[in-house]
């Protein structure tokens, strides 16, 4: 993926307390139980939730270390 120039990948060395995706102006929040099993996905296009998700992703990106192809070579 990285070699094609079509993707960016980074390592974040902090806690990520939730799993969520932002695609096409919609936020999908994945809900897990205590054993790590996925039980539901909440989807919304609410502007406030979208703003929160985008700013959270931006913070994770700023604090992450970018990776390149050389990071995966043995």
Biopython code that builds the backbone (N, CA, C, O; Angstrom):
import numpy as np
from Bio.PDB.StructureBuilder import StructureBuilder

atoms = [
    (1, "UNK", "N", (0.816, -1.191, 0.000)),
    (1, "UNK", "CA", (0.000, 0.000, 0.000)),
    (1, "UNK", "C", (0.856, 1.250, 0.000)),
    (1, "UNK", "O", (0.618, 2.178, -0.773)),
    (2, "UNK", "N", (1.848, 1.269, 0.865)),
    (2, "UNK", "CA", (2.693, 2.455, 0.958)),
    (2, "UNK", "C", (3.506, 2.672, -0.313)),
    (2, "UNK", "O", (3.715, 3.812, -0.730)),
    (3, "UNK", "N", (3.960, 1.596, -0.924)),
    (3, "UNK", "CA", (4.781, 1.704, -2.121)),
    (3, "UNK", "C", (4.013, 2.305, -3.292)),
    (3, "UNK", "O", (4.622, 2.878, -4.195)),
    (4, "UNK", "N", (2.710, 2.187, -3.293)),
    (4, "UNK", "CA", (1.910, 2.728, -4.397)),
    (4, "UNK", "C", (1.707, 4.230, -4.279)),
    (4, "UNK", "O", (1.359, 4.888, -5.259)),
    (5, "UNK", "N", (1.922, 4.782, -3.078)),
    (5, "UNK", "CA", (1.653, 6.196, -2.859)),
    (5, "UNK", "C", (0.177, 6.503, -2.682)),
    (5, "UNK", "O", (-0.212, 7.669, -2.625)),
    (6, "UNK", "N", (-0.646, 5.471, -2.596)),
    (6, "UNK", "CA", (-2.090, 5.649, -2.473)),
    (6, "UNK", "C", (-2.577, 5.613, -1.035)),
    (6, "UNK", "O", (-3.772, 5.768, -0.780)),
    (7, "UNK", "N", (-1.662, 5.411, -0.091)),
    (7, "UNK", "CA", (-2.063, 5.299, 1.314)),
    (7, "UNK", "C", (-1.005, 5.924, 2.206)),
    (7, "UNK", "O", (0.175, 5.970, 1.858)),
    (8, "UNK", "N", (-1.440, 6.397, 3.346)),
    (8, "UNK", "CA", (-0.547, 6.861, 4.404)),
    (8, "UNK", "C", (-0.763, 5.953, 5.601)),
    (8, "UNK", "O", (-1.888, 5.533, 5.874)),
    (9, "UNK", "N", (0.291, 5.656, 6.301)),
    (9, "UNK", "CA", (0.212, 4.797, 7.472)),
    (9, "UNK", "C", (1.073, 5.399, 8.568)),
    (9, "UNK", "O", (2.165, 5.903, 8.302)),
    (10, "UNK", "N", (0.584, 5.348, 9.798)),
    (10, "UNK", "CA", (1.329, 5.896, 10.929)),
    (10, "UNK", "C", (1.098, 5.031, 12.156)),
    (10, "UNK", "O", (0.113, 4.297, 12.241)),
    (11, "UNK", "N", (2.023, 5.128, 13.106)),
    (11, "UNK", "CA", (1.905, 4.397, 14.372)),
    (11, "UNK", "C", (1.606, 5.406, 15.474)),
    (11, "UNK", "O", (2.308, 6.404, 15.638)),
    (12, "UNK", "N", (0.556, 5.121, 16.217)),
    (12, "UNK", "CA", (0.163, 5.972, 17.336)),
    (12, "UNK", "C", (0.499, 5.244, 18.621)),
    (12, "UNK", "O", (0.016, 4.133, 18.841)),
    (13, "UNK", "N", (1.321, 5.847, 19.481)),
    (13, "UNK", "CA", (1.778, 5.202, 20.711)),
    (13, "UNK", "C", (0.968, 5.625, 21.930)),
    (13, "UNK", "O", (1.530, 5.863, 23.000)),
    (14, "UNK", "N", (-0.322, 5.717, 21.776)),
    (14, "UNK", "CA", (-1.181, 6.065, 22.898)),
    (14, "UNK", "C", (-2.377, 5.138, 22.952)),
    (14, "UNK", "O", (-2.508, 4.225, 22.136)),
    (15, "UNK", "N", (-3.234, 5.375, 23.904)),
    (15, "UNK", "CA", (-4.459, 4.593, 24.010)),
    (15, "UNK", "C", (-5.486, 5.096, 23.003)),
    (15, "UNK", "O", (-5.658, 6.302, 22.829)),
    (16, "UNK", "N", (-6.152, 4.180, 22.357)),
    (16, "UNK", "CA", (-7.273, 4.500, 21.482)),
    (16, "UNK", "C", (-8.488, 3.841, 22.132)),
    (16, "UNK", "O", (-8.703, 2.640, 21.966)),
    (17, "UNK", "N", (-9.276, 4.610, 22.864)),
    (17, "UNK", "CA", (-10.335, 4.024, 23.687)),
    (17, "UNK", "C", (-11.585, 3.605, 22.926)),
    (17, "UNK", "O", (-12.507, 3.048, 23.522)),
    (18, "UNK", "N", (-11.634, 3.861, 21.623)),
    (18, "UNK", "CA", (-12.807, 3.508, 20.834)),
    (18, "UNK", "C", (-12.381, 3.322, 19.385)),
    (18, "UNK", "O", (-11.346, 3.825, 18.949)),
    (19, "UNK", "N", (-13.202, 2.592, 18.662)),
    (19, "UNK", "CA", (-12.958, 2.382, 17.241)),
    (19, "UNK", "C", (-14.043, 3.124, 16.484)),
    (19, "UNK", "O", (-15.233, 2.915, 16.719)),
    (20, "UNK", "N", (-13.621, 3.997, 15.567)),
    (20, "UNK", "CA", (-14.601, 4.686, 14.734)),
    (20, "UNK", "C", (-14.007, 4.976, 13.367)),
    (20, "UNK", "O", (-12.790, 5.070, 13.206)),
    (21, "UNK", "N", (-14.875, 5.115, 12.402)),
    (21, "UNK", "CA", (-14.493, 5.383, 11.025)),
    (21, "UNK", "C", (-15.223, 6.622, 10.545)),
    (21, "UNK", "O", (-16.371, 6.859, 10.921)),
    (22, "UNK", "N", (-14.563, 7.407, 9.723)),
    (22, "UNK", "CA", (-15.211, 8.551, 9.088)),
    (22, "UNK", "C", (-15.122, 8.329, 7.590)),
    (22, "UNK", "O", (-14.028, 8.285, 7.027)),
    (23, "UNK", "N", (-16.267, 8.191, 6.948)),
    (23, "UNK", "CA", (-16.314, 7.991, 5.506)),
    (23, "UNK", "C", (-17.490, 8.751, 4.923)),
    (23, "UNK", "O", (-18.616, 8.663, 5.413)),
    (24, "UNK", "N", (-17.211, 9.490, 3.879)),
    (24, "UNK", "CA", (-18.274, 10.189, 3.139)),
    (24, "UNK", "C", (-19.207, 10.989, 4.035)),
    (24, "UNK", "O", (-20.424, 10.957, 3.853)),
    (25, "UNK", "N", (-18.639, 11.711, 5.009)),
    (25, "UNK", "CA", (-19.452, 12.563, 5.866)),
    (25, "UNK", "C", (-20.268, 11.822, 6.907)),
    (25, "UNK", "O", (-21.203, 12.385, 7.475)),
    (26, "UNK", "N", (-19.929, 10.568, 7.164)),
    (26, "UNK", "CA", (-20.651, 9.769, 8.162)),
    (26, "UNK", "C", (-19.651, 9.188, 9.154)),
    (26, "UNK", "O", (-18.532, 8.828, 8.789)),
    (27, "UNK", "N", (-20.069, 9.105, 10.404)),
    (27, "UNK", "CA", (-19.238, 8.518, 11.453)),
    (27, "UNK", "C", (-19.851, 7.171, 11.834)),
    (27, "UNK", "O", (-21.056, 7.067, 12.062)),
    (28, "UNK", "N", (-19.004, 6.140, 11.899)),
    (28, "UNK", "CA", (-19.413, 4.813, 12.348)),
    (28, "UNK", "C", (-18.610, 4.487, 13.593)),
    (28, "UNK", "O", (-17.382, 4.412, 13.547)),
    (29, "UNK", "N", (-19.307, 4.292, 14.707)),
    (29, "UNK", "CA", (-18.661, 3.986, 15.983)),
    (29, "UNK", "C", (-18.955, 2.522, 16.302)),
    (29, "UNK", "O", (-20.113, 2.110, 16.365)),
    (30, "UNK", "N", (-17.885, 1.739, 16.504)),
    (30, "UNK", "CA", (-18.015, 0.310, 16.749)),
    (30, "UNK", "C", (-18.099, 0.073, 18.252)),
    (30, "UNK", "O", (-17.281, 0.582, 19.018)),
    (31, "UNK", "N", (-19.100, -0.708, 18.667)),
    (31, "UNK", "CA", (-19.315, -1.000, 20.079)),
    (31, "UNK", "C", (-18.908, -2.437, 20.385)),
    (31, "UNK", "O", (-19.386, -3.377, 19.750)),
    (32, "UNK", "N", (-18.023, -2.598, 21.363)),
    (32, "UNK", "CA", (-17.516, -3.904, 21.769)),
    (32, "UNK", "C", (-17.946, -4.206, 23.197)),
    (32, "UNK", "O", (-18.201, -3.297, 23.986)),
    (33, "UNK", "N", (-18.025, -5.511, 23.523)),
    (33, "UNK", "CA", (-18.271, -5.872, 24.915)),
    (33, "UNK", "C", (-16.935, -6.027, 25.637)),
    (33, "UNK", "O", (-15.880, -5.793, 25.047)),
    (34, "UNK", "N", (-16.973, -6.416, 26.904)),
    (34, "UNK", "CA", (-15.751, -6.525, 27.712)),
    (34, "UNK", "C", (-14.785, -7.596, 27.199)),
    (34, "UNK", "O", (-13.597, -7.568, 27.520)),
    (35, "UNK", "N", (-15.297, -8.541, 26.401)),
    (35, "UNK", "CA", (-14.444, -9.590, 25.847)),
    (35, "UNK", "C", (-13.896, -9.224, 24.474)),
    (35, "UNK", "O", (-13.171, -10.010, 23.864)),
    (36, "UNK", "N", (-14.239, -8.037, 23.988)),
    (36, "UNK", "CA", (-13.735, -7.584, 22.703)),
    (36, "UNK", "C", (-14.575, -7.974, 21.504)),
    (36, "UNK", "O", (-14.173, -7.752, 20.362)),
    (37, "UNK", "N", (-15.744, -8.556, 21.757)),
    (37, "UNK", "CA", (-16.627, -8.931, 20.648)),
    (37, "UNK", "C", (-17.438, -7.718, 20.200)),
    (37, "UNK", "O", (-17.974, -6.974, 21.021)),
    (38, "UNK", "N", (-17.515, -7.537, 18.900)),
    (38, "UNK", "CA", (-18.292, -6.429, 18.343)),
    (38, "UNK", "C", (-19.780, -6.767, 18.453)),
    (38, "UNK", "O", (-20.213, -7.855, 18.073)),
    (39, "UNK", "N", (-20.551, -5.815, 18.979)),
    (39, "UNK", "CA", (-21.987, -6.037, 19.126)),
    (39, "UNK", "C", (-22.828, -5.112, 18.276)),
    (39, "UNK", "O", (-23.972, -5.442, 17.964)),
    (40, "UNK", "N", (-22.305, -3.980, 17.898)),
    (40, "UNK", "CA", (-23.093, -3.042, 17.114)),
    (40, "UNK", "C", (-22.190, -1.977, 16.508)),
    (40, "UNK", "O", (-21.054, -1.773, 16.936)),
    (41, "UNK", "N", (-22.725, -1.316, 15.516)),
    (41, "UNK", "CA", (-22.071, -0.154, 14.923)),
    (41, "UNK", "C", (-23.111, 0.956, 14.867)),
    (41, "UNK", "O", (-24.188, 0.791, 14.295)),
    (42, "UNK", "N", (-22.774, 2.078, 15.464)),
    (42, "UNK", "CA", (-23.642, 3.255, 15.404)),
    (42, "UNK", "C", (-23.179, 4.115, 14.233)),
    (42, "UNK", "O", (-21.991, 4.411, 14.106)),
    (43, "UNK", "N", (-24.103, 4.509, 13.391)),
    (43, "UNK", "CA", (-23.782, 5.357, 12.247)),
    (43, "UNK", "C", (-24.573, 6.649, 12.347)),
    (43, "UNK", "O", (-25.762, 6.640, 12.665)),
    (44, "UNK", "N", (-23.894, 7.769, 12.069)),
    (44, "UNK", "CA", (-24.577, 9.055, 12.105)),
    (44, "UNK", "C", (-23.894, 10.034, 11.165)),
    (44, "UNK", "O", (-22.695, 9.941, 10.899)),
    (45, "UNK", "N", (-24.683, 10.970, 10.672)),
    (45, "UNK", "CA", (-24.121, 12.068, 9.896)),
    (45, "UNK", "C", (-24.326, 13.391, 10.633)),
    (45, "UNK", "O", (-24.243, 14.464, 10.036)),
    (46, "UNK", "N", (-24.595, 13.302, 11.939)),
    (46, "UNK", "CA", (-24.772, 14.483, 12.773)),
    (46, "UNK", "C", (-23.513, 15.354, 12.709)),
    (46, "UNK", "O", (-22.401, 14.853, 12.879)),
    (47, "UNK", "N", (-23.688, 16.637, 12.469)),
    (47, "UNK", "CA", (-22.560, 17.545, 12.292)),
    (47, "UNK", "C", (-21.666, 17.629, 13.527)),
    (47, "UNK", "O", (-20.445, 17.718, 13.398)),
    (48, "UNK", "N", (-22.258, 17.601, 14.719)),
    (48, "UNK", "CA", (-21.450, 17.680, 15.941)),
    (48, "UNK", "C", (-20.600, 16.428, 16.129)),
    (48, "UNK", "O", (-19.432, 16.519, 16.509)),
    (49, "UNK", "N", (-21.178, 15.264, 15.866)),
    (49, "UNK", "CA", (-20.432, 14.004, 15.999)),
    (49, "UNK", "C", (-19.338, 13.948, 14.936)),
    (49, "UNK", "O", (-18.214, 13.535, 15.220)),
    (50, "UNK", "N", (-19.663, 14.358, 13.724)),
    (50, "UNK", "CA", (-18.672, 14.376, 12.650)),
    (50, "UNK", "C", (-17.513, 15.309, 13.001)),
    (50, "UNK", "O", (-16.353, 14.966, 12.772)),
    (51, "UNK", "N", (-17.812, 16.473, 13.550)),
    (51, "UNK", "CA", (-16.762, 17.401, 13.968)),
    (51, "UNK", "C", (-15.872, 16.804, 15.039)),
    (51, "UNK", "O", (-14.651, 16.945, 14.988)),
    (52, "UNK", "N", (-16.487, 16.128, 16.022)),
    (52, "UNK", "CA", (-15.708, 15.464, 17.079)),
    (52, "UNK", "C", (-14.800, 14.397, 16.480)),
    (52, "UNK", "O", (-13.617, 14.327, 16.813)),
    (53, "UNK", "N", (-15.350, 13.571, 15.600)),
    (53, "UNK", "CA", (-14.576, 12.474, 15.023)),
    (53, "UNK", "C", (-13.410, 13.007, 14.193)),
    (53, "UNK", "O", (-12.293, 12.499, 14.293)),
    (54, "UNK", "N", (-13.662, 14.022, 13.378)),
    (54, "UNK", "CA", (-12.594, 14.572, 12.548)),
    (54, "UNK", "C", (-11.501, 15.227, 13.388)),
    (54, "UNK", "O", (-10.318, 15.081, 13.080)),
    (55, "UNK", "N", (-11.878, 15.944, 14.440)),
    (55, "UNK", "CA", (-10.852, 16.573, 15.285)),
    (55, "UNK", "C", (-10.079, 15.521, 16.080)),
    (55, "UNK", "O", (-8.883, 15.684, 16.322)),
    (56, "UNK", "N", (-10.751, 14.452, 16.485)),
    (56, "UNK", "CA", (-10.068, 13.365, 17.192)),
    (56, "UNK", "C", (-9.070, 12.680, 16.268)),
    (56, "UNK", "O", (-7.936, 12.421, 16.668)),
    (57, "UNK", "N", (-9.477, 12.387, 15.043)),
    (57, "UNK", "CA", (-8.557, 11.787, 14.072)),
    (57, "UNK", "C", (-7.372, 12.703, 13.778)),
    (57, "UNK", "O", (-6.236, 12.242, 13.668)),
    (58, "UNK", "N", (-7.640, 13.987, 13.654)),
    (58, "UNK", "CA", (-6.549, 14.948, 13.421)),
    (58, "UNK", "C", (-5.538, 14.923, 14.565)),
    (58, "UNK", "O", (-4.330, 14.969, 14.334)),
    (59, "UNK", "N", (-6.039, 14.850, 15.800)),
    (59, "UNK", "CA", (-5.131, 14.794, 16.961)),
    (59, "UNK", "C", (-4.298, 13.523, 16.929)),
    (59, "UNK", "O", (-3.087, 13.569, 17.148)),
    (60, "UNK", "N", (-4.941, 12.377, 16.656)),
    (60, "UNK", "CA", (-4.200, 11.119, 16.570)),
    (60, "UNK", "C", (-3.126, 11.220, 15.487)),
    (60, "UNK", "O", (-1.998, 10.774, 15.702)),
    (61, "UNK", "N", (-3.450, 11.790, 14.342)),
    (61, "UNK", "CA", (-2.478, 11.921, 13.252)),
    (61, "UNK", "C", (-1.305, 12.814, 13.645)),
    (61, "UNK", "O", (-0.153, 12.495, 13.352)),
    (62, "UNK", "N", (-1.597, 13.930, 14.307)),
    (62, "UNK", "CA", (-0.515, 14.850, 14.726)),
    (62, "UNK", "C", (0.441, 14.166, 15.697)),
    (62, "UNK", "O", (1.645, 14.421, 15.669)),
    (63, "UNK", "N", (-0.087, 13.304, 16.548)),
    (63, "UNK", "CA", (0.728, 12.650, 17.575)),
    (63, "UNK", "C", (1.345, 11.338, 17.097)),
    (63, "UNK", "O", (2.130, 10.730, 17.825)),
    (64, "UNK", "N", (1.009, 10.898, 15.902)),
    (64, "UNK", "CA", (1.494, 9.616, 15.382)),
    (64, "UNK", "C", (2.816, 9.791, 14.649)),
    (64, "UNK", "O", (3.180, 10.896, 14.246)),
    (65, "UNK", "N", (3.525, 8.682, 14.486)),
    (65, "UNK", "CA", (4.775, 8.645, 13.741)),
    (65, "UNK", "C", (4.506, 8.076, 12.352)),
    (65, "UNK", "O", (4.089, 6.923, 12.235)),
    (66, "UNK", "N", (4.735, 8.861, 11.292)),
    (66, "UNK", "CA", (4.519, 8.347, 9.932)),
    (66, "UNK", "C", (5.434, 7.154, 9.656)),
    (66, "UNK", "O", (6.578, 7.114, 10.111)),
    (67, "UNK", "N", (4.920, 6.199, 8.915)),
    (67, "UNK", "CA", (5.691, 5.020, 8.526)),
    (67, "UNK", "C", (5.901, 5.045, 7.023)),
    (67, "UNK", "O", (5.116, 5.632, 6.279)),
    (68, "UNK", "N", (6.981, 4.393, 6.589)),
    (68, "UNK", "CA", (7.209, 4.235, 5.148)),
    (68, "UNK", "C", (7.603, 2.799, 4.862)),
    (68, "UNK", "O", (7.716, 1.982, 5.777)),
    (69, "UNK", "N", (7.808, 2.498, 3.606)),
    (69, "UNK", "CA", (8.099, 1.128, 3.189)),
    (69, "UNK", "C", (9.290, 0.560, 3.933)),
    (69, "UNK", "O", (9.279, -0.619, 4.284)),
    (70, "UNK", "N", (10.310, 1.352, 4.185)),
    (70, "UNK", "CA", (11.529, 0.878, 4.862)),
    (70, "UNK", "C", (11.230, 0.366, 6.276)),
    (70, "UNK", "O", (11.961, -0.483, 6.785)),
    (71, "UNK", "N", (10.183, 0.860, 6.906)),
    (71, "UNK", "CA", (9.825, 0.395, 8.251)),
    (71, "UNK", "C", (9.379, -1.062, 8.258)),
    (71, "UNK", "O", (9.331, -1.684, 9.319)),
    (72, "UNK", "N", (9.050, -1.620, 7.086)),
    (72, "UNK", "CA", (8.551, -2.997, 6.998)),
    (72, "UNK", "C", (9.540, -3.948, 6.363)),
    (72, "UNK", "O", (9.252, -5.137, 6.221)),
    (73, "UNK", "N", (10.693, -3.451, 5.981)),
    (73, "UNK", "CA", (11.703, -4.317, 5.390)),
    (73, "UNK", "C", (12.446, -5.065, 6.472)),
    (73, "UNK", "O", (12.690, -4.528, 7.552)),
    (74, "UNK", "N", (12.806, -6.297, 6.189)),
    (74, "UNK", "CA", (13.520, -7.109, 7.190)),
    (74, "UNK", "C", (15.014, -7.009, 7.025)),
    (74, "UNK", "O", (15.762, -7.627, 7.782)),
]
sb = StructureBuilder()
sb.init_structure("model")
sb.init_model(0)
sb.init_chain("A")
sb.init_seg("    ")
for serial, (resi, resn, name, xyz) in enumerate(atoms, 1):
    if name == "N":
        sb.init_residue(resn, " ", resi, " ")
    sb.init_atom(name, np.array(xyz, "f"), 0.0, 1.0, " ", f" {name:<3s}", serial, name[0])
structure = sb.get_structure()
